[in-house]
Amino acid sequence: MNSRAIPGGGNQDNIGRGNLVRWCVDWTEIKPIIAESLEVPDDATTLTSKLREGMRWPDGPPFTADDMMFW
């Protein structure tokens, strides 16, 4: 059983893993991967992300905000 919440080691920039964001190596900031940008207000009650334009699933269909809402 794998109980890790955050993958360790390896290449965390791999978009194929489906990560919206990842922590940078020194844990000082969050880096967008599938997201182009992130906005978090000071009260941290919401997260607004903009997806990169042109993202697609491995079998070809576009990856959209609807996919994030389904998830």
N, CA, C and O atoms as CSV, one atom per row, in Angstrom:
chain,resi,resn,atom,element,x,y,z
A,1,MET,N,N,0.838,-1.181,0.000
A,1,MET,CA,C,0.000,0.000,0.000
A,1,MET,C,C,0.881,1.241,0.000
A,1,MET,O,O,1.807,1.349,0.804
A,2,ASN,N,N,0.598,2.166,-0.888
A,2,ASN,CA,C,1.351,3.403,-0.977
A,2,ASN,C,C,0.589,4.496,-0.244
A,2,ASN,O,O,-0.528,4.838,-0.632
A,3,SER,N,N,1.183,5.050,0.819
A,3,SER,CA,C,0.487,6.062,1.609
A,3,SER,C,C,1.072,7.457,1.412
A,3,SER,O,O,0.708,8.381,2.139
A,4,ARG,N,N,1.978,7.627,0.435
A,4,ARG,CA,C,2.569,8.947,0.198
A,4,ARG,C,C,1.541,9.899,-0.378
A,4,ARG,O,O,0.787,9.534,-1.280
A,5,ALA,N,N,1.507,11.114,0.136
A,5,ALA,CA,C,0.609,12.124,-0.401
A,5,ALA,C,C,1.271,12.916,-1.517
A,5,ALA,O,O,0.598,13.407,-2.422
A,6,ILE,N,N,2.600,13.039,-1.450
A,6,ILE,CA,C,3.345,13.795,-2.451
A,6,ILE,C,C,4.419,12.882,-3.015
A,6,ILE,O,O,5.222,12.343,-2.253
A,7,PRO,N,N,4.459,12.689,-4.339
A,7,PRO,CA,C,5.485,11.810,-4.893
A,7,PRO,C,C,6.882,12.341,-4.607
A,7,PRO,O,O,7.121,13.546,-4.684
A,8,GLY,N,N,7.784,11.460,-4.285
A,8,GLY,CA,C,9.148,11.879,-3.991
A,8,GLY,C,C,10.107,11.407,-5.064
A,8,GLY,O,O,9.887,10.373,-5.696
A,9,GLY,N,N,11.173,12.168,-5.268
A,9,GLY,CA,C,12.207,11.775,-6.227
A,9,GLY,C,C,11.709,11.804,-7.658
A,9,GLY,O,O,10.550,12.122,-7.925
A,10,GLY,N,N,12.577,11.475,-8.546
A,10,GLY,CA,C,12.221,11.380,-9.953
A,10,GLY,C,C,11.882,12.724,-10.561
A,10,GLY,O,O,12.137,13.771,-9.966
A,11,ASN,N,N,11.316,12.686,-11.729
A,11,ASN,CA,C,10.976,13.888,-12.471
A,11,ASN,C,C,9.530,14.263,-12.197
A,11,ASN,O,O,8.620,13.655,-12.760
A,12,GLN,N,N,9.305,15.236,-11.357
A,12,GLN,CA,C,7.950,15.648,-11.041
A,12,GLN,C,C,7.387,16.622,-12.067
A,12,GLN,O,O,6.266,17.102,-11.899
A,13,ASP,N,N,8.129,16.924,-13.116
A,13,ASP,CA,C,7.623,17.795,-14.179
A,13,ASP,C,C,6.854,17.012,-15.237
A,13,ASP,O,O,6.355,17.608,-16.192
A,14,ASN,N,N,6.747,15.713,-15.094
A,14,ASN,CA,C,6.113,14.876,-16.088
A,14,ASN,C,C,4.619,15.154,-16.147
A,14,ASN,O,O,3.888,14.768,-15.235
A,15,ILE,N,N,4.154,15.811,-17.189
A,15,ILE,CA,C,2.745,16.161,-17.322
A,15,ILE,C,C,1.893,14.908,-17.411
A,15,ILE,O,O,0.725,14.939,-17.021
A,16,GLY,N,N,2.432,13.822,-17.904
A,16,GLY,CA,C,1.687,12.580,-18.004
A,16,GLY,C,C,1.175,12.070,-16.671
A,16,GLY,O,O,0.234,11.278,-16.636
A,17,ARG,N,N,1.769,12.505,-15.585
A,17,ARG,CA,C,1.299,12.081,-14.263
A,17,ARG,C,C,0.043,12.829,-13.859
A,17,ARG,O,O,-0.608,12.447,-12.887
A,18,GLY,N,N,-0.314,13.877,-14.572
A,18,GLY,CA,C,-1.535,14.597,-14.312
A,18,GLY,C,C,-1.474,15.586,-13.168
A,18,GLY,O,O,-2.516,15.971,-12.637
A,19,ASN,N,N,-0.287,16.007,-12.775
A,19,ASN,CA,C,-0.182,16.970,-11.688
A,19,ASN,C,C,-0.524,18.368,-12.174
A,19,ASN,O,O,0.027,18.849,-13.164
A,20,LEU,N,N,-1.440,19.011,-11.467
A,20,LEU,CA,C,-1.780,20.394,-11.770
A,20,LEU,C,C,-0.618,21.301,-11.381
A,20,LEU,O,O,-0.268,22.230,-12.109
A,21,VAL,N,N,-0.026,21.018,-10.224
A,21,VAL,CA,C,1.106,21.780,-9.692
A,21,VAL,C,C,2.054,20.838,-8.963
A,21,VAL,O,O,1.735,19.665,-8.767
A,22,ARG,N,N,3.214,21.343,-8.562
A,22,ARG,CA,C,4.133,20.598,-7.709
A,22,ARG,C,C,4.910,21.581,-6.864
A,22,ARG,O,O,5.016,22.754,-7.219
A,23,TRP,N,N,5.454,21.122,-5.755
A,23,TRP,CA,C,6.343,21.940,-4.932
A,23,TRP,C,C,7.702,21.998,-5.601
A,23,TRP,O,O,8.135,21.012,-6.199
A,24,CYS,N,N,8.391,23.140,-5.514
A,24,CYS,CA,C,9.759,23.213,-6.011
A,24,CYS,C,C,10.644,22.392,-5.063
A,24,CYS,O,O,10.211,22.036,-3.967
A,25,VAL,N,N,11.845,22.100,-5.470
A,25,VAL,CA,C,12.729,21.189,-4.746
A,25,VAL,C,C,12.965,21.615,-3.300
A,25,VAL,O,O,13.054,20.761,-2.417
A,26,ASP,N,N,13.068,22.924,-3.042
A,26,ASP,CA,C,13.339,23.366,-1.668
A,26,ASP,C,C,12.057,23.690,-0.877
A,26,ASP,O,O,12.139,24.247,0.217
A,27,TRP,N,N,10.891,23.352,-1.412
A,27,TRP,CA,C,9.596,23.497,-0.745
A,27,TRP,C,C,9.246,24.951,-0.427
A,27,TRP,O,O,8.493,25.200,0.515
A,28,THR,N,N,9.766,25.908,-1.179
A,28,THR,CA,C,9.483,27.316,-0.897
A,28,THR,C,C,8.354,27.888,-1.750
A,28,THR,O,O,7.816,28.948,-1.428
A,29,GLU,N,N,7.993,27.210,-2.820
A,29,GLU,CA,C,6.905,27.688,-3.668
A,29,GLU,C,C,6.312,26.550,-4.467
A,29,GLU,O,O,6.918,25.490,-4.623
A,30,ILE,N,N,5.115,26.792,-4.969
A,30,ILE,CA,C,4.419,25.817,-5.806
A,30,ILE,C,C,4.655,26.186,-7.261
A,30,ILE,O,O,4.495,27.344,-7.646
A,31,LYS,N,N,5.036,25.201,-8.071
A,31,LYS,CA,C,5.304,25.412,-9.497
A,31,LYS,C,C,4.147,24.834,-10.315
A,31,LYS,O,O,3.752,23.690,-10.092
A,32,PRO,N,N,3.600,25.604,-11.258
A,32,PRO,CA,C,2.556,25.071,-12.134
A,32,PRO,C,C,3.117,24.034,-13.108
A,32,PRO,O,O,4.251,24.158,-13.571
A,33,ILE,N,N,2.326,23.026,-13.413
A,33,ILE,CA,C,2.699,22.035,-14.426
A,33,ILE,C,C,1.619,22.064,-15.511
A,33,ILE,O,O,1.837,22.622,-16.587
A,34,ILE,N,N,0.464,21.470,-15.235
A,34,ILE,CA,C,-0.643,21.576,-16.178
A,34,ILE,C,C,-1.232,22.972,-16.096
A,34,ILE,O,O,-1.667,23.531,-17.103
A,35,ALA,N,N,-1.244,23.531,-14.899
A,35,ALA,CA,C,-1.713,24.915,-14.725
A,35,ALA,C,C,-0.675,25.868,-15.304
A,35,ALA,O,O,0.529,25.641,-15.184
A,36,GLU,N,N,-1.150,26.922,-15.925
A,36,GLU,CA,C,-0.245,27.973,-16.405
A,36,GLU,C,C,0.049,28.953,-15.280
A,36,GLU,O,O,1.156,29.477,-15.158
A,37,SER,N,N,-0.970,29.187,-14.461
A,37,SER,CA,C,-0.797,30.104,-13.332
A,37,SER,C,C,-1.769,29.733,-12.218
A,37,SER,O,O,-2.764,29.042,-12.443
A,38,LEU,N,N,-1.462,30.203,-11.020
A,38,LEU,CA,C,-2.310,29.987,-9.848
A,38,LEU,C,C,-2.476,31.296,-9.108
A,38,LEU,O,O,-1.557,32.114,-9.050
A,39,GLU,N,N,-3.653,31.485,-8.547
A,39,GLU,CA,C,-3.897,32.639,-7.688
A,39,GLU,C,C,-4.542,32.141,-6.411
A,39,GLU,O,O,-5.552,31.439,-6.451
A,40,VAL,N,N,-3.953,32.508,-5.265
A,40,VAL,CA,C,-4.505,32.160,-3.960
A,40,VAL,C,C,-4.595,33.447,-3.151
A,40,VAL,O,O,-3.577,34.099,-2.917
A,41,PRO,N,N,-5.803,33.827,-2.719
A,41,PRO,CA,C,-5.922,35.046,-1.926
A,41,PRO,C,C,-5.289,34.865,-0.548
A,41,PRO,O,O,-5.017,33.739,-0.131
A,42,ASP,N,N,-5.057,35.958,0.150
A,42,ASP,CA,C,-4.426,35.907,1.465
A,42,ASP,C,C,-5.179,35.019,2.448
A,42,ASP,O,O,-4.560,34.393,3.309
A,43,ASP,N,N,-6.512,34.954,2.334
A,43,ASP,CA,C,-7.266,34.120,3.273
A,43,ASP,C,C,-7.269,32.639,2.868
A,43,ASP,O,O,-7.800,31.803,3.600
A,44,ALA,N,N,-6.690,32.311,1.729
A,44,ALA,CA,C,-6.524,30.930,1.247
A,44,ALA,C,C,-7.829,30.143,1.217
A,44,ALA,O,O,-7.831,28.937,1.466
A,45,THR,N,N,-8.931,30.808,0.918
A,45,THR,CA,C,-10.212,30.110,0.859
A,45,THR,C,C,-10.543,29.588,-0.531
A,45,THR,O,O,-11.425,28.743,-0.684
A,46,THR,N,N,-9.846,30.083,-1.538
A,46,THR,CA,C,-10.077,29.632,-2.910
A,46,THR,C,C,-8.743,29.489,-3.636
A,46,THR,O,O,-7.717,30.023,-3.213
A,47,LEU,N,N,-8.791,28.762,-4.725
A,47,LEU,CA,C,-7.630,28.617,-5.603
A,47,LEU,C,C,-8.140,28.808,-7.017
A,47,LEU,O,O,-9.060,28.110,-7.444
A,48,THR,N,N,-7.565,29.733,-7.739
A,48,THR,CA,C,-7.935,29.961,-9.135
A,48,THR,C,C,-6.748,29.557,-9.989
A,48,THR,O,O,-5.638,30.057,-9.809
A,49,SER,N,N,-6.994,28.645,-10.923
A,49,SER,CA,C,-5.910,28.210,-11.801
A,49,SER,C,C,-6.308,28.438,-13.254
A,49,SER,O,O,-7.479,28.335,-13.619
A,50,LYS,N,N,-5.322,28.744,-14.061
A,50,LYS,CA,C,-5.512,28.869,-15.505
A,50,LYS,C,C,-4.751,27.709,-16.130
A,50,LYS,O,O,-3.554,27.539,-15.897
A,51,LEU,N,N,-5.464,26.908,-16.931
A,51,LEU,CA,C,-4.825,25.767,-17.579
A,51,LEU,C,C,-4.022,26.229,-18.788
A,51,LEU,O,O,-4.378,27.205,-19.448
A,52,ARG,N,N,-2.944,25.522,-19.065
A,52,ARG,CA,C,-2.142,25.830,-20.257
A,52,ARG,C,C,-2.970,25.596,-21.514
A,52,ARG,O,O,-3.702,24.611,-21.610
A,53,GLU,N,N,-2.853,26.485,-22.452
A,53,GLU,CA,C,-3.566,26.354,-23.712
A,53,GLU,C,C,-2.994,25.188,-24.510
A,53,GLU,O,O,-1.779,24.990,-24.545
A,54,GLY,N,N,-3.869,24.419,-25.148
A,54,GLY,CA,C,-3.440,23.342,-26.021
A,54,GLY,C,C,-3.166,22.013,-25.334
A,54,GLY,O,O,-2.695,21.080,-25.985
A,55,MET,N,N,-3.448,21.895,-24.026
A,55,MET,CA,C,-3.227,20.622,-23.331
A,55,MET,C,C,-4.207,19.581,-23.873
A,55,MET,O,O,-5.369,19.875,-24.153
A,56,ARG,N,N,-3.697,18.348,-24.010
A,56,ARG,CA,C,-4.529,17.256,-24.527
A,56,ARG,C,C,-4.291,15.992,-23.720
A,56,ARG,O,O,-3.223,15.799,-23.139
A,57,TRP,N,N,-5.306,15.132,-23.693
A,57,TRP,CA,C,-5.176,13.807,-23.108
A,57,TRP,C,C,-4.269,12.980,-24.011
A,57,TRP,O,O,-4.128,13.301,-25.191
A,58,PRO,N,N,-3.651,11.922,-23.487
A,58,PRO,CA,C,-2.757,11.109,-24.319
A,58,PRO,C,C,-3.412,10.569,-25.588
A,58,PRO,O,O,-2.728,10.362,-26.590
A,59,ASP,N,N,-4.747,10.332,-25.563
A,59,ASP,CA,C,-5.409,9.798,-26.760
A,59,ASP,C,C,-5.987,10.888,-27.659
A,59,ASP,O,O,-6.725,10.585,-28.596
A,60,GLY,N,N,-5.653,12.182,-27.379
A,60,GLY,CA,C,-5.983,13.245,-28.310
A,60,GLY,C,C,-6.991,14.296,-27.901
A,60,GLY,O,O,-6.816,15.453,-28.283
A,61,PRO,N,N,-8.056,13.970,-27.136
A,61,PRO,CA,C,-9.031,15.018,-26.814
A,61,PRO,C,C,-8.424,16.129,-25.964
A,61,PRO,O,O,-7.487,15.884,-25.204
A,62,PRO,N,N,-8.951,17.353,-26.086
A,62,PRO,CA,C,-8.422,18.458,-25.291
A,62,PRO,C,C,-8.698,18.266,-23.797
A,62,PRO,O,O,-9.720,17.698,-23.412
A,63,PHE,N,N,-7.777,18.744,-22.969
A,63,PHE,CA,C,-7.925,18.754,-21.522
A,63,PHE,C,C,-8.452,20.140,-21.162
A,63,PHE,O,O,-7.784,21.141,-21.422
A,64,THR,N,N,-9.639,20.210,-20.570
A,64,THR,CA,C,-10.285,21.501,-20.334
A,64,THR,C,C,-10.669,21.681,-18.866
A,64,THR,O,O,-10.481,20.785,-18.043
A,65,ALA,N,N,-11.201,22.844,-18.563
A,65,ALA,CA,C,-11.688,23.116,-17.205
A,65,ALA,C,C,-12.799,22.135,-16.826
A,65,ALA,O,O,-12.967,21.823,-15.647
A,66,ASP,N,N,-13.561,21.645,-17.812
A,66,ASP,CA,C,-14.601,20.653,-17.514
A,66,ASP,C,C,-13.996,19.392,-16.901
A,66,ASP,O,O,-14.604,18.766,-16.033
A,67,ASP,N,N,-12.790,19.018,-17.358
A,67,ASP,CA,C,-12.112,17.850,-16.787
A,67,ASP,C,C,-11.750,18.095,-15.324
A,67,ASP,O,O,-11.846,17.187,-14.498
A,68,MET,N,N,-11.332,19.325,-15.004
A,68,MET,CA,C,-11.021,19.658,-13.622
A,68,MET,C,C,-12.279,19.642,-12.763
A,68,MET,O,O,-12.242,19.183,-11.621
A,69,MET,N,N,-13.385,20.134,-13.297
A,69,MET,CA,C,-14.648,20.134,-12.547
A,69,MET,C,C,-15.124,18.707,-12.301
A,69,MET,O,O,-15.652,18.412,-11.228
A,70,PHE,N,N,-14.945,17.813,-13.280
A,70,PHE,CA,C,-15.328,16.408,-13.104
A,70,PHE,C,C,-14.487,15.763,-12.000
A,70,PHE,O,O,-14.997,15.007,-11.174
A,71,TRP,N,N,-13.187,16.078,-12.004
A,71,TRP,CA,C,-12.280,15.510,-11.010
A,71,TRP,C,C,-12.669,15.967,-9.625
A,71,TRP,O,O,-12.021,15.593,-8.647
